């Protein structure tokens, strides 16, 4: 006899990752960012901003990647202005990630 959908034990992986805090990091993207030069980081920032403007909404994955990117920019910035901009944007993305995760629970 086939089980009815109510009888199945279905797990929503996105919610489970969120509960466990695993959605807050992307280790593969972190490795890519760690290997980038300062110029490549700036180029990645431009790509990130272009993607964001074309898509309109930031997905959780984009927010996590943005947080990683802007943290790297913050750490490698040669000017106070870039450091301040990257820090501000990273904090904004961290806030958005927390808000997004609370909304999913």
C-alpha positions as a printed NumPy array, in Angstrom:
array([[  0.   ,   0.   ,   0.   ],
       [  1.32 ,   3.461,  -0.917],
       [  1.807,   5.936,   1.873],
       [ -0.124,   9.152,   1.755],
       [  1.865,  12.421,   1.776],
       [  0.831,  13.011,   5.395],
       [  2.514,   9.754,   6.39 ],
       [  5.874,  10.62 ,   4.82 ],
       [  8.604,  12.136,   6.9  ],
       [  9.76 ,  14.962,   4.609],
       [ 12.619,  17.199,   5.681],
       [ 13.053,  20.702,   4.312],
       [ 16.837,  20.925,   3.925],
       [ 16.842,  24.716,   3.737],
       [ 15.046,  25.015,   7.074],
       [ 17.281,  22.392,   8.674],
       [ 20.44 ,  24.142,   7.495],
       [ 19.062,  27.424,   8.779],
       [ 18.289,  25.921,  12.187],
       [ 21.795,  24.523,  12.427],
       [ 23.44 ,  27.707,  11.218],
       [ 24.874,  26.045,   8.119],
       [ 23.218,  28.459,   5.707],
       [ 25.422,  31.283,   6.983],
       [ 28.548,  30.131,   5.195],
       [ 29.711,  28.955,   1.774],
       [ 33.124,  27.292,   2.183],
       [ 33.644,  26.829,  -1.568],
       [ 33.09 ,  30.516,  -2.279],
       [ 35.322,  31.378,   0.688],
       [ 38.172,  29.428,  -0.95 ],
       [ 37.63 ,  31.256,  -4.238],
       [ 37.645,  34.649,  -2.492],
       [ 40.738,  33.775,  -0.456],
       [ 42.666,  33.116,  -3.674],
       [ 41.759,  36.48 ,  -5.255],
       [ 44.023,  39.479,  -5.55 ],
       [ 42.832,  42.955,  -4.537],
       [ 41.94 ,  43.786,  -8.143],
       [ 39.997,  40.529,  -8.514],
       [ 38.106,  41.287,  -5.294],
       [ 37.077,  44.666,  -6.685],
       [ 35.994,  43.034,  -9.953],
       [ 33.982,  40.482,  -7.963],
       [ 32.326,  43.332,  -6.056],
       [ 31.262,  44.923,  -9.351],
       [ 29.862,  41.563, -10.549],
       [ 28.021,  41.138,  -7.254],
       [ 26.454,  44.594,  -7.524],
       [ 25.47 ,  44.016, -11.165],
       [ 23.845,  40.691, -10.294],
       [ 22.038,  42.278,  -7.397],
       [ 20.689,  45.107,  -9.519],
       [ 19.464,  42.78 , -12.278],
       [ 17.811,  40.276,  -9.92 ],
       [ 16.283,  42.832,  -7.594],
       [ 15.954,  40.547,  -4.583],
       [ 18.898,  39.086,  -2.748],
       [ 18.672,  35.363,  -2.157],
       [ 20.129,  33.871,   1.02 ],
       [ 22.962,  32.418,  -1.042],
       [ 23.757,  35.838,  -2.523],
       [ 23.694,  37.442,   0.93 ],
       [ 26.114,  34.849,   2.31 ],
       [ 28.449,  35.27 ,  -0.649],
       [ 28.232,  39.037,  -0.361],
       [ 29.11 ,  38.843,   3.328],
       [ 32.192,  36.76 ,   2.486],
       [ 33.192,  39.087,  -0.333],
       [ 32.775,  42.3  ,   1.638],
       [ 34.646,  40.87 ,   4.628],
       [ 37.586,  40.103,   2.322],
       [ 37.382,  43.596,   0.841],
       [ 37.294,  45.068,   4.331],
       [ 40.401,  43.144,   5.364],
       [ 42.331,  43.965,   2.164],
       [ 41.253,  47.579,   1.644],
       [ 44.03 ,  50.077,   1.132],
       [ 41.848,  53.107,   1.81 ],
       [ 39.708,  53.983,   4.801],
       [ 36.806,  54.751,   2.478],
       [ 36.772,  51.279,   0.933],
       [ 37.217,  49.681,   4.357],
       [ 34.264,  51.67 ,   5.721],
       [ 32.093,  50.89 ,   2.682],
       [ 32.877,  47.162,   2.819],
       [ 32.321,  47.016,   6.585],
       [ 29.005,  48.814,   6.314],
       [ 27.753,  46.592,   3.523],
       [ 28.923,  43.411,   5.314],
       [ 27.041,  44.406,   8.481],
       [ 23.947,  45.157,   6.409],
       [ 24.127,  41.706,   4.787],
       [ 24.632,  40.024,   8.169],
       [ 21.48 ,  41.755,   9.401],
       [ 19.574,  40.65 ,   6.286],
       [ 20.779,  37.048,   6.746],
       [ 19.564,  37.001,  10.36 ],
       [ 16.226,  38.514,   9.332],
       [ 15.83 ,  36.008,   6.514],
       [ 16.569,  33.064,   8.775],
       [ 14.133,  34.211,  11.445],
       [ 11.436,  34.565,   8.789],
       [ 12.014,  30.981,   7.624],
       [ 11.579,  29.522,  11.108]])
